[in-house]
Amino acid sequence: DIVELGLIYECRLDKQDDGSRRASVQMTLTAPGCGMGDFLVNDVRSKLLEVPTVEDAEVELTFDPPWTREMMSETAQLALGMF
């Protein structure tokens, strides 16, 4: 789960004038050269568009601040044997 891994930095829903919502997510990857970047960004965007009333979704990839394993939840760290 990308939330448990600490890859989501910000998630915002903004109500539009027509009653629909616009979702904005700022996320990162575990490493800048990760080959999964485009896949994850597109997957997050498609999942956001499945939420009722979300008509537009923007997913921004950032590396500031850089991801560290301390950003992972305790549950994820335990699951991956990082404790």
Gaussian input, Z-matrix of N, CA and C with variables (Angstrom, degrees):
# hf/3-21g

backbone

0 1
 N
 C     1     B1
 C     2     B2     1     A1
 N     3     B3     2     A2     1     D1
 C     4     B4     3     A3     2     D2
 C     5     B5     4     A4     3     D3
 N     6     B6     5     A5     4     D4
 C     7     B7     6     A6     5     D5
 C     8     B8     7     A7     6     D6
 N     9     B9     8     A8     7     D7
 C    10    B10     9     A9     8     D8
 C    11    B11    10    A10     9     D9
 N    12    B12    11    A11    10    D10
 C    13    B13    12    A12    11    D11
 C    14    B14    13    A13    12    D12
 N    15    B15    14    A14    13    D13
 C    16    B16    15    A15    14    D14
 C    17    B17    16    A16    15    D15
 N    18    B18    17    A17    16    D16
 C    19    B19    18    A18    17    D17
 C    20    B20    19    A19    18    D18
 N    21    B21    20    A20    19    D19
 C    22    B22    21    A21    20    D20
 C    23    B23    22    A22    21    D21
 N    24    B24    23    A23    22    D22
 C    25    B25    24    A24    23    D23
 C    26    B26    25    A25    24    D24
 N    27    B27    26    A26    25    D25
 C    28    B28    27    A27    26    D26
 C    29    B29    28    A28    27    D27
 N    30    B30    29    A29    28    D28
 C    31    B31    30    A30    29    D29
 C    32    B32    31    A31    30    D30
 N    33    B33    32    A32    31    D31
 C    34    B34    33    A33    32    D32
 C    35    B35    34    A34    33    D33
 N    36    B36    35    A35    34    D34
 C    37    B37    36    A36    35    D35
 C    38    B38    37    A37    36    D36
 N    39    B39    38    A38    37    D37
 C    40    B40    39    A39    38    D38
 C    41    B41    40    A40    39    D39
 N    42    B42    41    A41    40    D40
 C    43    B43    42    A42    41    D41
 C    44    B44    43    A43    42    D42
 N    45    B45    44    A44    43    D43
 C    46    B46    45    A45    44    D44
 C    47    B47    46    A46    45    D45
 N    48    B48    47    A47    46    D46
 C    49    B49    48    A48    47    D47
 C    50    B50    49    A49    48    D48
 N    51    B51    50    A50    49    D49
 C    52    B52    51    A51    50    D50
 C    53    B53    52    A52    51    D51
 N    54    B54    53    A53    52    D52
 C    55    B55    54    A54    53    D53
 C    56    B56    55    A55    54    D54
 N    57    B57    56    A56    55    D55
 C    58    B58    57    A57    56    D56
 C    59    B59    58    A58    57    D57
 N    60    B60    59    A59    58    D58
 C    61    B61    60    A60    59    D59
 C    62    B62    61    A61    60    D60
 N    63    B63    62    A62    61    D61
 C    64    B64    63    A63    62    D62
 C    65    B65    64    A64    63    D63
 N    66    B66    65    A65    64    D64
 C    67    B67    66    A66    65    D65
 C    68    B68    67    A67    66    D66
 N    69    B69    68    A68    67    D67
 C    70    B70    69    A69    68    D68
 C    71    B71    70    A70    69    D69
 N    72    B72    71    A71    70    D70
 C    73    B73    72    A72    71    D71
 C    74    B74    73    A73    72    D72
 N    75    B75    74    A74    73    D73
 C    76    B76    75    A75    74    D74
 C    77    B77    76    A76    75    D75
 N    78    B78    77    A77    76    D76
 C    79    B79    78    A78    77    D77
 C    80    B80    79    A79    78    D78
 N    81    B81    80    A80    79    D79
 C    82    B82    81    A81    80    D80
 C    83    B83    82    A82    81    D81
 N    84    B84    83    A83    82    D82
 C    85    B85    84    A84    83    D83
 C    86    B86    85    A85    84    D84
 N    87    B87    86    A86    85    D85
 C    88    B88    87    A87    86    D86
 C    89    B89    88    A88    87    D87
 N    90    B90    89    A89    88    D88
 C    91    B91    90    A90    89    D89
 C    92    B92    91    A91    90    D90
 N    93    B93    92    A92    91    D91
 C    94    B94    93    A93    92    D92
 C    95    B95    94    A94    93    D93
 N    96    B96    95    A95    94    D94
 C    97    B97    96    A96    95    D95
 C    98    B98    97    A97    96    D96
 N    99    B99    98    A98    97    D97
 C   100   B100    99    A99    98    D98
 C   101   B101   100   A100    99    D99
 N   102   B102   101   A101   100   D100
 C   103   B103   102   A102   101   D101
 C   104   B104   103   A103   102   D102
 N   105   B105   104   A104   103   D103
 C   106   B106   105   A105   104   D104
 C   107   B107   106   A106   105   D105
 N   108   B108   107   A107   106   D106
 C   109   B109   108   A108   107   D107
 C   110   B110   109   A109   108   D108
 N   111   B111   110   A110   109   D109
 C   112   B112   111   A111   110   D110
 C   113   B113   112   A112   111   D111
 N   114   B114   113   A113   112   D112
 C   115   B115   114   A114   113   D113
 C   116   B116   115   A115   114   D114
 N   117   B117   116   A116   115   D115
 C   118   B118   117   A117   116   D116
 C   119   B119   118   A118   117   D117
 N   120   B120   119   A119   118   D118
 C   121   B121   120   A120   119   D119
 C   122   B122   121   A121   120   D120
 N   123   B123   122   A122   121   D121
 C   124   B124   123   A123   122   D122
 C   125   B125   124   A124   123   D123
 N   126   B126   125   A125   124   D124
 C   127   B127   126   A126   125   D125
 C   128   B128   127   A127   126   D126
 N   129   B129   128   A128   127   D127
 C   130   B130   129   A129   128   D128
 C   131   B131   130   A130   129   D129
 N   132   B132   131   A131   130   D130
 C   133   B133   132   A132   131   D131
 C   134   B134   133   A133   132   D132
 N   135   B135   134   A134   133   D133
 C   136   B136   135   A135   134   D134
 C   137   B137   136   A136   135   D135
 N   138   B138   137   A137   136   D136
 C   139   B139   138   A138   137   D137
 C   140   B140   139   A139   138   D138
 N   141   B141   140   A140   139   D139
 C   142   B142   141   A141   140   D140
 C   143   B143   142   A142   141   D141
 N   144   B144   143   A143   142   D142
 C   145   B145   144   A144   143   D143
 C   146   B146   145   A145   144   D144
 N   147   B147   146   A146   145   D145
 C   148   B148   147   A147   146   D146
 C   149   B149   148   A148   147   D147
 N   150   B150   149   A149   148   D148
 C   151   B151   150   A150   149   D149
 C   152   B152   151   A151   150   D150
 N   153   B153   152   A152   151   D151
 C   154   B154   153   A153   152   D152
 C   155   B155   154   A154   153   D153
 N   156   B156   155   A155   154   D154
 C   157   B157   156   A156   155   D155
 C   158   B158   157   A157   156   D156
 N   159   B159   158   A158   157   D157
 C   160   B160   159   A159   158   D158
 C   161   B161   160   A160   159   D159
 N   162   B162   161   A161   160   D160
 C   163   B163   162   A162   161   D161
 C   164   B164   163   A163   162   D162
 N   165   B165   164   A164   163   D163
 C   166   B166   165   A165   164   D164
 C   167   B167   166   A166   165   D165
 N   168   B168   167   A167   166   D166
 C   169   B169   168   A168   167   D167
 C   170   B170   169   A169   168   D168
 N   171   B171   170   A170   169   D169
 C   172   B172   171   A171   170   D170
 C   173   B173   172   A172   171   D171
 N   174   B174   173   A173   172   D172
 C   175   B175   174   A174   173   D173
 C   176   B176   175   A175   174   D174
 N   177   B177   176   A176   175   D175
 C   178   B178   177   A177   176   D176
 C   179   B179   178   A178   177   D177
 N   180   B180   179   A179   178   D178
 C   181   B181   180   A180   179   D179
 C   182   B182   181   A181   180   D180
 N   183   B183   182   A182   181   D181
 C   184   B184   183   A183   182   D182
 C   185   B185   184   A184   183   D183
 N   186   B186   185   A185   184   D184
 C   187   B187   186   A186   185   D185
 C   188   B188   187   A187   186   D186
 N   189   B189   188   A188   187   D187
 C   190   B190   189   A189   188   D188
 C   191   B191   190   A190   189   D189
 N   192   B192   191   A191   190   D190
 C   193   B193   192   A192   191   D191
 C   194   B194   193   A193   192   D192
 N   195   B195   194   A194   193   D193
 C   196   B196   195   A195   194   D194
 C   197   B197   196   A196   195   D195
 N   198   B198   197   A197   196   D196
 C   199   B199   198   A198   197   D197
 C   200   B200   199   A199   198   D198
 N   201   B201   200   A200   199   D199
 C   202   B202   201   A201   200   D200
 C   203   B203   202   A202   201   D201
 N   204   B204   203   A203   202   D202
 C   205   B205   204   A204   203   D203
 C   206   B206   205   A205   204   D204
 N   207   B207   206   A206   205   D205
 C   208   B208   207   A207   206   D206
 C   209   B209   208   A208   207   D207
 N   210   B210   209   A209   208   D208
 C   211   B211   210   A210   209   D209
 C   212   B212   211   A211   210   D210
 N   213   B213   212   A212   211   D211
 C   214   B214   213   A213   212   D212
 C   215   B215   214   A214   213   D213
 N   216   B216   215   A215   214   D214
 C   217   B217   216   A216   215   D215
 C   218   B218   217   A217   216   D216
 N   219   B219   218   A218   217   D217
 C   220   B220   219   A219   218   D218
 C   221   B221   220   A220   219   D219
 N   222   B222   221   A221   220   D220
 C   223   B223   222   A222   221   D221
 C   224   B224   223   A223   222   D222
 N   225   B225   224   A224   223   D223
 C   226   B226   225   A225   224   D224
 C   227   B227   226   A226   225   D225
 N   228   B228   227   A227   226   D226
 C   229   B229   228   A228   227   D227
 C   230   B230   229   A229   228   D228
 N   231   B231   230   A230   229   D229
 C   232   B232   231   A231   230   D230
 C   233   B233   232   A232   231   D231
 N   234   B234   233   A233   232   D232
 C   235   B235   234   A234   233   D233
 C   236   B236   235   A235   234   D234
 N   237   B237   236   A236   235   D235
 C   238   B238   237   A237   236   D236
 C   239   B239   238   A238   237   D237
 N   240   B240   239   A239   238   D238
 C   241   B241   240   A240   239   D239
 C   242   B242   241   A241   240   D240
 N   243   B243   242   A242   241   D241
 C   244   B244   243   A243   242   D242
 C   245   B245   244   A244   243   D243
 N   246   B246   245   A245   244   D244
 C   247   B247   246   A246   245   D245
 C   248   B248   247   A247   246   D246

   B1=1.4540
   B2=1.5239
   B3=1.3352
   B4=1.4605
   B5=1.5273
   B6=1.3325
   B7=1.4696
   B8=1.5300
   B9=1.3244
   B10=1.4697
   B11=1.5243
   B12=1.3303
   B13=1.4644
   B14=1.5248
   B15=1.3217
   B16=1.4646
   B17=1.5164
   B18=1.3238
   B19=1.4599
   B20=1.5206
   B21=1.3293
   B22=1.4662
   B23=1.5278
   B24=1.3171
   B25=1.4664
   B26=1.5280
   B27=1.3351
   B28=1.4638
   B29=1.5265
   B30=1.3167
   B31=1.4681
   B32=1.5233
   B33=1.3212
   B34=1.4622
   B35=1.5295
   B36=1.3176
   B37=1.4629
   B38=1.5247
   B39=1.3151
   B40=1.4556
   B41=1.5216
   B42=1.3235
   B43=1.4596
   B44=1.5223
   B45=1.3218
   B46=1.4604
   B47=1.5307
   B48=1.3231
   B49=1.4632
   B50=1.5284
   B51=1.3352
   B52=1.4651
   B53=1.5318
   B54=1.3400
   B55=1.4589
   B56=1.5183
   B57=1.3184
   B58=1.4703
   B59=1.5232
   B60=1.3102
   B61=1.4627
   B62=1.5208
   B63=1.3321
   B64=1.4580
   B65=1.5163
   B66=1.3181
   B67=1.4616
   B68=1.5194
   B69=1.3289
   B70=1.4581
   B71=1.5172
   B72=1.3188
   B73=1.4638
   B74=1.5189
   B75=1.3118
   B76=1.4624
   B77=1.5194
   B78=1.3240
   B79=1.4621
   B80=1.5168
   B81=1.3204
   B82=1.4529
   B83=1.5223
   B84=1.2943
   B85=1.4585
   B86=1.5221
   B87=1.3227
   B88=1.4635
   B89=1.5172
   B90=1.3454
   B91=1.4645
   B92=1.5275
   B93=1.3413
   B94=1.4649
   B95=1.5310
   B96=1.3034
   B97=1.4537
   B98=1.5069
   B99=1.3158
   B100=1.4671
   B101=1.5269
   B102=1.3054
   B103=1.4479
   B104=1.5150
   B105=1.3293
   B106=1.4627
   B107=1.5280
   B108=1.3222
   B109=1.4605
   B110=1.5109
   B111=1.3366
   B112=1.4652
   B113=1.5227
   B114=1.3201
   B115=1.4629
   B116=1.5278
   B117=1.3384
   B118=1.4663
   B119=1.5224
   B120=1.3304
   B121=1.4696
   B122=1.5250
   B123=1.3275
   B124=1.4643
   B125=1.5207
   B126=1.3317
   B127=1.4637
   B128=1.5237
   B129=1.3233
   B130=1.4712
   B131=1.5212
   B132=1.3328
   B133=1.4681
   B134=1.5350
   B135=1.3160
   B136=1.4686
   B137=1.5255
   B138=1.3270
   B139=1.4737
   B140=1.5208
   B141=1.3292
   B142=1.4673
   B143=1.5223
   B144=1.3180
   B145=1.4656
   B146=1.5217
   B147=1.3266
   B148=1.4686
   B149=1.5254
   B150=1.3332
   B151=1.4665
   B152=1.5356
   B153=1.3309
   B154=1.4643
   B155=1.5328
   B156=1.2882
   B157=1.4720
   B158=1.5233
   B159=1.3331
   B160=1.4683
   B161=1.5289
   B162=1.3307
   B163=1.4595
   B164=1.5261
   B165=1.3242
   B166=1.4588
   B167=1.5218
   B168=1.3261
   B169=1.4595
   B170=1.5275
   B171=1.3146
   B172=1.4579
   B173=1.5297
   B174=1.3179
   B175=1.4578
   B176=1.5211
   B177=1.3155
   B178=1.4630
   B179=1.5206
   B180=1.3139
   B181=1.4534
   B182=1.5231
   B183=1.3296
   B184=1.4594
   B185=1.5258
   B186=1.3073
   B187=1.4608
   B188=1.5288
   B189=1.3314
   B190=1.4587
   B191=1.5197
   B192=1.2984
   B193=1.4651
   B194=1.5323
   B195=1.3213
   B196=1.4577
   B197=1.5316
   B198=1.3263
   B199=1.4556
   B200=1.5259
   B201=1.3383
   B202=1.4661
   B203=1.5172
   B204=1.3010
   B205=1.4638
   B206=1.5241
   B207=1.3200
   B208=1.4615
   B209=1.5304
   B210=1.3272
   B211=1.4620
   B212=1.5197
   B213=1.3108
   B214=1.4608
   B215=1.5166
   B216=1.3195
   B217=1.4561
   B218=1.5269
   B219=1.3152
   B220=1.4653
   B221=1.5343
   B222=1.3283
   B223=1.4612
   B224=1.5312
   B225=1.3367
   B226=1.4666
   B227=1.5260
   B228=1.3273
   B229=1.4584
   B230=1.5248
   B231=1.3192
   B232=1.4535
   B233=1.5326
   B234=1.3263
   B235=1.4636
   B236=1.5211
   B237=1.3273
   B238=1.4707
   B239=1.5269
   B240=1.3334
   B241=1.4651
   B242=1.5157
   B243=1.3175
   B244=1.4703
   B245=1.5208
   B246=1.3230
   B247=1.4620
   B248=1.5003
   A1=108.23
   A2=116.54
   A3=119.54
   A4=113.12
   A5=116.55
   A6=119.22
   A7=109.29
   A8=117.05
   A9=121.54
   A10=111.57
   A11=117.05
   A12=120.82
   A13=112.45
   A14=116.98
   A15=120.32
   A16=113.29
   A17=117.71
   A18=121.08
   A19=113.40
   A20=117.66
   A21=121.51
   A22=108.83
   A23=115.41
   A24=120.35
   A25=111.68
   A26=116.68
   A27=119.89
   A28=108.99
   A29=115.34
   A30=121.70
   A31=106.80
   A32=115.41
   A33=119.24
   A34=109.51
   A35=116.63
   A36=123.14
   A37=108.08
   A38=115.96
   A39=120.95
   A40=109.17
   A41=116.62
   A42=121.53
   A43=109.00
   A44=115.44
   A45=122.18
   A46=109.63
   A47=116.90
   A48=121.95
   A49=112.45
   A50=117.26
   A51=120.36
   A52=113.02
   A53=117.25
   A54=121.48
   A55=113.89
   A56=116.95
   A57=119.52
   A58=109.14
   A59=114.85
   A60=119.62
   A61=110.23
   A62=114.81
   A63=122.56
   A64=106.80
   A65=116.16
   A66=121.34
   A67=109.04
   A68=115.18
   A69=121.33
   A70=108.40
   A71=116.10
   A72=121.69
   A73=108.51
   A74=114.76
   A75=121.10
   A76=106.14
   A77=115.78
   A78=120.04
   A79=110.55
   A80=114.56
   A81=120.64
   A82=109.35
   A83=115.72
   A84=123.41
   A85=107.72
   A86=116.70
   A87=119.12
   A88=111.65
   A89=117.34
   A90=121.72
   A91=108.32
   A92=118.02
   A93=120.51
   A94=113.87
   A95=118.81
   A96=121.31
   A97=114.69
   A98=117.90
   A99=121.69
   A100=110.18
   A101=116.48
   A102=121.51
   A103=114.76
   A104=117.50
   A105=121.84
   A106=112.93
   A107=118.19
   A108=121.80
   A109=114.43
   A110=117.71
   A111=120.73
   A112=111.14
   A113=116.98
   A114=120.84
   A115=110.77
   A116=117.12
   A117=120.33
   A118=111.77
   A119=117.12
   A120=120.59
   A121=110.04
   A122=117.36
   A123=120.63
   A124=111.92
   A125=117.23
   A126=120.75
   A127=110.91
   A128=117.53
   A129=121.03
   A130=109.55
   A131=117.30
   A132=120.87
   A133=110.72
   A134=117.41
   A135=119.36
   A136=111.66
   A137=117.60
   A138=120.06
   A139=111.01
   A140=117.09
   A141=120.23
   A142=110.63
   A143=116.77
   A144=120.45
   A145=112.78
   A146=118.04
   A147=121.90
   A148=112.23
   A149=117.10
   A150=121.27
   A151=108.69
   A152=117.34
   A153=119.77
   A154=111.09
   A155=116.34
   A156=128.33
   A157=113.98
   A158=120.19
   A159=120.48
   A160=107.35
   A161=115.12
   A162=121.41
   A163=112.46
   A164=117.48
   A165=121.75
   A166=108.18
   A167=116.27
   A168=120.33
   A169=109.66
   A170=114.73
   A171=121.34
   A172=107.55
   A173=116.55
   A174=121.54
   A175=107.32
   A176=115.15
   A177=121.01
   A178=109.16
   A179=115.39
   A180=121.98
   A181=108.36
   A182=116.79
   A183=121.29
   A184=109.83
   A185=115.51
   A186=120.51
   A187=110.68
   A188=114.97
   A189=120.82
   A190=108.51
   A191=120.17
   A192=126.45
   A193=111.10
   A194=115.96
   A195=119.62
   A196=110.64
   A197=115.86
   A198=121.16
   A199=109.58
   A200=114.81
   A201=121.48
   A202=107.44
   A203=116.42
   A204=118.53
   A205=112.61
   A206=118.26
   A207=121.46
   A208=111.48
   A209=117.51
   A210=121.21
   A211=111.65
   A212=116.80
   A213=121.64
   A214=109.80
   A215=115.69
   A216=119.51
   A217=108.80
   A218=115.20
   A219=120.30
   A220=110.49
   A221=115.56
   A222=120.77
   A223=111.11
   A224=116.49
   A225=120.56
   A226=111.28
   A227=116.61
   A228=119.86
   A229=110.89
   A230=116.57
   A231=120.61
   A232=110.86
   A233=116.75
   A234=121.23
   A235=111.93
   A236=115.74
   A237=120.45
   A238=112.39
   A239=116.72
   A240=120.29
   A241=113.95
   A242=117.00
   A243=121.14
   A244=112.85
   A245=117.30
   A246=120.30
   A247=109.77
   D1=124.97
   D2=-174.58
   D3=-68.94
   D4=-22.82
   D5=175.67
   D6=-71.06
   D7=-47.03
   D8=178.96
   D9=-62.29
   D10=-31.11
   D11=178.57
   D12=-76.97
   D13=-8.09
   D14=178.37
   D15=80.78
   D16=23.28
   D17=-177.27
   D18=-86.41
   D19=-15.16
   D20=179.16
   D21=-95.28
   D22=118.18
   D23=179.92
   D24=-92.74
   D25=-34.86
   D26=-177.88
   D27=-154.61
   D28=143.52
   D29=175.39
   D30=-139.82
   D31=127.21
   D32=-176.41
   D33=-136.55
   D34=140.83
   D35=173.22
   D36=-116.99
   D37=124.80
   D38=179.06
   D39=-116.48
   D40=129.63
   D41=178.94
   D42=-78.57
   D43=132.03
   D44=178.59
   D45=-92.52
   D46=165.39
   D47=-178.60
   D48=-59.12
   D49=-31.26
   D50=-177.89
   D51=-85.40
   D52=4.46
   D53=178.99
   D54=94.06
   D55=-13.23
   D56=176.57
   D57=-76.11
   D58=173.55
   D59=-179.82
   D60=-124.39
   D61=150.04
   D62=175.20
   D63=-113.66
   D64=125.19
   D65=178.88
   D66=-99.61
   D67=135.87
   D68=176.47
   D69=-128.52
   D70=127.77
   D71=-179.85
   D72=-127.14
   D73=135.23
   D74=171.17
   D75=-112.96
   D76=125.44
   D77=-175.73
   D78=-140.34
   D79=170.22
   D80=179.63
   D81=-134.05
   D82=-178.34
   D83=174.35
   D84=-122.50
   D85=164.80
   D86=179.85
   D87=-68.89
   D88=-22.35
   D89=177.63
   D90=-152.38
   D91=141.90
   D92=-178.65
   D93=-55.93
   D94=-32.17
   D95=-178.30
   D96=-88.68
   D97=9.70
   D98=-177.83
   D99=-60.28
   D100=125.87
   D101=-178.89
   D102=-73.35
   D103=-5.37
   D104=-178.93
   D105=-89.65
   D106=-0.49
   D107=-173.67
   D108=-53.03
   D109=-56.24
   D110=-178.61
   D111=-62.23
   D112=-41.17
   D113=179.00
   D114=-60.42
   D115=-48.08
   D116=-177.85
   D117=-65.11
   D118=-43.90
   D119=179.33
   D120=-59.81
   D121=-46.73
   D122=179.66
   D123=-66.21
   D124=-36.93
   D125=178.75
   D126=-66.61
   D127=-44.37
   D128=178.19
   D129=-61.45
   D130=-45.99
   D131=179.68
   D132=-59.31
   D133=-45.31
   D134=-178.67
   D135=-66.20
   D136=-37.32
   D137=177.61
   D138=-66.19
   D139=-38.86
   D140=178.56
   D141=-62.68
   D142=-39.41
   D143=-178.75
   D144=-71.42
   D145=-11.49
   D146=174.74
   D147=-82.08
   D148=-14.83
   D149=179.70
   D150=-72.14
   D151=128.09
   D152=179.52
   D153=-54.21
   D154=139.38
   D155=-179.20
   D156=74.55
   D157=-6.43
   D158=175.72
   D159=-84.76
   D160=113.48
   D161=-177.73
   D162=-103.76
   D163=-17.39
   D164=-178.43
   D165=-142.17
   D166=142.17
   D167=-179.61
   D168=-141.33
   D169=131.90
   D170=177.18
   D171=-120.46
   D172=130.93
   D173=177.38
   D174=-124.03
   D175=118.47
   D176=-179.46
   D177=-107.46
   D178=131.11
   D179=177.25
   D180=-96.07
   D181=128.26
   D182=-179.93
   D183=-135.78
   D184=157.16
   D185=175.96
   D186=-124.72
   D187=21.90
   D188=179.00
   D189=-128.07
   D190=108.76
   D191=4.82
   D192=-79.56
   D193=155.37
   D194=177.44
   D195=-63.00
   D196=143.24
   D197=178.83
   D198=-70.09
   D199=140.97
   D200=171.77
   D201=-133.05
   D202=159.07
   D203=-177.38
   D204=-66.29
   D205=-17.34
   D206=175.86
   D207=-66.80
   D208=-15.74
   D209=178.33
   D210=-77.71
   D211=-13.44
   D212=179.21
   D213=-72.44
   D214=148.29
   D215=174.93
   D216=-68.36
   D217=161.04
   D218=177.48
   D219=-60.57
   D220=-37.98
   D221=179.02
   D222=-60.42
   D223=-45.87
   D224=179.45
   D225=-65.32
   D226=-40.29
   D227=179.05
   D228=-63.35
   D229=-41.32
   D230=177.97
   D231=-64.82
   D232=-43.25
   D233=-178.87
   D234=-62.73
   D235=-33.64
   D236=-178.38
   D237=-95.01
   D238=5.15
   D239=178.04
   D240=67.72
   D241=34.98
   D242=-176.71
   D243=-99.73
   D244=14.21
   D245=177.28
   D246=-102.41

